[in-house]
Amino acid sequence: MTAVTRIRIALIVVGVLVIGLGGIVLLNDVNPARYLGIALWFAGALVIHDGLIAPVVLGVHLLLRRAGRRIPVAVILIVQGALVIAALMTALVVPEILKQGIGSANPTILPLDYAGNLLRFYAGLALVTAASIAVVLLRSRSARRADAPSRSGADAA
């Protein structure tokens, strides 16, 4: 049995144990009247992931790959990671923004500027993504220069 196979088996076992623990907590701590709401939440998460996030990330991947070898794979992975992070944060924050728009009898429930904070998060994510891409491109450029034979060495031969 290879090391990769052992790691896969260990991850599967840990995943099954965590799911089992979640099931136990659900049955012990959650009122059965809330099961339908939880099931609807999971269904919504599945629709958002499979119907929105995954196709967008795949589409961006295909568009970037069509650019050919001009874009390093690391840059594509950084952009995909940023898209996934942005999509997940959006899925977490948009319900708060919508509820804030509807209003609440208790103004202390949603006291923050969620829309503004989400925009600031996007700006920070864009900066980190751009900086990461710049680092990858600079490293690949310097690696190409180091791999290229020097002109004086080529002339001497």
Secondary structure, DSSP 8 states (H G I E B T S, - for coil): --HHHHHHHHHHHHHHHHHHHHHHHHHHHS-GGGHHHHHHHHHHHHHHIIIIIHHHHHHHHHHHHHTGGGS-HHHHHHHHHHHHHHHHHHHHHHHHHHHHHH--S-TTSS-S-HHHHHHHHHHHHHHHHHHHHHHHHHHHHHHHHHHS--HHHHHH-
